Amino acid sequence: MSFLGFHPDAAKWIVNSGKVSAIGVDTASLDYGQSKTYESHTIFCEGNVIGYEMVGNLDKLPPNGATLYAIPMKTKGGTGGPARMFAKIKKRSVMQSKTHKNKMD
């Protein structure tokens, strides 16, 4: 497979910032497609940053005011698995809603 992912240095920077608790990508892995060592996965995991893969439509969420929920499927003996994801968006004033809608179009 061929797709982009986080370089290990970028993963370290994100973890060391202390400001990120979870990260989502719209590709099949946090690491680049040809990775054999999955170093970025390891860095995120050891840094307690949860990784979500194959996530779509995150660009449709507002930059602030949304809470993302990930409800994992129950698995036995696994280290990961599919999750149902949805977002709850805080109510905004009519003016803010119109401005955000125009930016999404």
Beta strands, then each sheet from edge to edge (+ up, - down):
strand 1: 22-24
strand 2: 50-52
strand 3: 66-72
strand 4: 83-89
sheet 1: 1+ 2+
sheet 2: 3+ 4-
end
